[in-house]
Amino acid sequence: MCLAIPAKIVSEPNEIEMAEVDILGVKRHVSLMMVPQAKQGDHVLVHAGFAIQVVDEEFAAESLEMLRSIGIKHADELALEAEELGIGAPEAEAS
């Protein structure tokens, strides 16, 4: 079984059709080769580094809500939990 995650395109595609997307607060670069009509601001389904389908914002939001209902969290939520547990990014230590 495969899973495609909804993402929002946050940058214009470059010359090799790669664009930055936001997936639950995490930014990644994905290929838009399979959805050449996709543009900045669109929502897409991403699987294995490729946007495979353009979807509307409502579908993306509903899908993300279903993922959250099974325990998948937004990057900000994970960062807050890590900070509360004291396992955030290490601070620069004085020598």
Secondary structure, 3 states (H helix, E strand, C coil): CCCCEEEEECCCCCCCCEEEEEECCEEEEEECCCCCCCCCCCEEEEECCEEEEEECHHHHHHHHHHHHHCCCCCHHHHHHHHHHHCCCCCCCCCC
